[in-house]
Amino acid sequence: MAGSRLELVFGGVPSGQKMLLIGADAATDLDSFDTGHVQFDTGHVQIVQNGFADHQALKARGYEVVTAAAGQFDAAIVFLPR
């Protein structure tokens, strides 16, 4: 789901851009960050997540997961609960 919305927003993102994802959790569909139309290398994505279980699950999927954003980013996406 996130990927299709990102395609609408970005229309395709050049690889190598540093992305900040705030609030993505273990259930967030991030597959399109690696495959599909919008491609983000997991090495260029930093996820801010304070929940321990979500933090560990995202880290196990290969993402850089932190409790506070650090560094500079080309874009940021905020995931809000419904």
C-alpha positions in Angstrom: 0.0 0.0 0.0 2.7 2.5 0.9 4.5 1.8 -2.3 1.6 2.7 -4.5 1.1 5.9 -2.7 4.8 6.7 -2.9 4.6 6.2 -6.7 1.9 8.8 -6.8 4.0 11.2 -4.7 7.4 10.7 -6.2 6.7 9.3 -9.7 9.8 7.2 -9.3 12.7 8.1 -7.1 16.4 7.9 -8.2 18.3 5.3 -6.3 20.7 6.7 -3.7 18.4 9.2 -2.1 18.4 9.1 1.7 14.9 8.6 3.0 13.6 9.1 6.6 10.5 7.1 7.5 8.8 8.1 10.7 6.3 5.8 12.4 6.6 2.8 10.0 5.9 -0.3 11.9 6.3 -4.1 11.4 3.0 -4.3 9.6 3.8 -1.4 7.1 4.2 -2.7 3.6 7.8 -1.6 2.7 8.4 -4.2 0.0 8.1 -1.5 -2.7 11.1 0.2 -1.1 13.2 -2.6 -2.6 11.2 -3.8 -5.6 8.4 -2.4 -7.7 8.2 1.1 -9.2 9.6 3.1 -6.3 13.0 1.7 -5.3 14.7 2.6 -2.2 17.8 0.7 -1.1 17.4 -0.4 2.5 20.9 1.1 3.0 19.4 4.5 2.2 16.4 4.3 4.5 16.4 5.2 8.1 13.2 4.4 10.1 12.3 6.1 13.4 10.4 3.6 15.6 10.2 3.6 19.4 8.2 0.4 19.9 10.5 -2.4 20.8 8.7 -5.2 18.8 8.4 -3.1 15.7 11.9 -1.8 16.0 13.3 -5.4 16.2 11.1 -6.6 13.3 12.1 -3.8 11.0 15.8 -4.2 11.9 15.5 -8.0 11.1 14.3 -7.0 7.6 17.5 -5.1 7.0 16.5 -1.5 7.7 18.4 1.0 9.8 16.0 1.6 12.7 16.6 4.3 15.3 14.7 6.0 18.1 15.6 9.5 17.0 16.5 10.7 13.5 20.1 11.4 12.9 21.7 12.9 9.7 20.4 14.6 6.6 17.8 13.3 4.3 16.5 14.0 0.8 12.9 13.3 1.9 10.8 12.2 4.9 7.6 10.2 5.1 5.4 10.2 8.2 3.2 7.1 8.7 0.2 8.0 10.9 -2.2 5.5 12.5 -5.8 5.6 11.3 
